[in-house]
Amino acid sequence: MNFSFIRQLTHFTKSQRLGILSLGLFVIAFQFIYFSEIFAPKPIPISPEVKQWLTDQADQDTLVQQSENYIIYPFNPNFLNAYKAYKWGMSGKQFERLQQFRKQNKYVNSAADFQSVTQVSDSVLQKMAPYFKFPAWVTQKKSRNDAFENLPKKQPILKKDLNRAAVEDFIAIRGIGPVLAERIIKYRAQLGAFVALEQLDEVYGLNPEVLEALQLHFEIQTPPELVKIKINEATIKALGQFPYFRYPVSRNIVAYRSMNGAITQDKLTNVKGINLDKIRIIALYLEF
């Protein structure tokens, strides 16, 4: 049998043999590079908590099986570890969200907060929520807020007429006793009536807090009926009974009208001793 044609096929020139050798070396080098770690993708860094969670996941069959005597104790979800997170059915990403939230020094204070942060499903939350236990101050704060919400709305203050108020009405104000109440009524009698709330400041013994409370609970409801003082006819004694015209102001009034004639409202400021800050109020009590 003639095999000469086979020898022709396997006979290569020197340059052909060199090419085949180069090709073989290239294939070997390429395979070495391919299977080495030079082009291997770099691993994504994973937090220690997630690593622990992944380690626990390898024992899934063992962790899922629980004995009939296993007791689940209440716990604070802010301090949930990876092991327990997996047992409750949370994913690694959900647990990571909780860890990132806690690293900001923030806390979840309710089941709704927990779901908002972790984005767990409703079914997982329904299993976990009954066992959530938050600090006492959180629950007390909620109780206080609920209590404040349930309080009846503050009713508007029903103001009384300052010129008709009795002793009992004034005593009802915090800071006013029987003595001060009688003193207010006595001063009102000397004036004939109050024409402005600011006149309460003239009653001795009323501090700013009490004055503020009086102005909240009283007002001048109707124009008072005043017996006006005839300033151009009244005697020094009669003028002196008016709280704003105590002696020697009453004497100066009589002296002024004796020397200058009748006193008009615009000349009232010329009388020595009259309280110019009260001139508007004083004029309401006078007949010119």
Salt bridges, closest charged atoms under 4 A:
ASP161 OD2 - ARG164 NE 3.96
ASP169 OD1 - LYS160 NZ 2.65
GLU198 OE1 - ARG280 NH2 3.37
GLU202 OE2 - LYS278 NZ 2.93
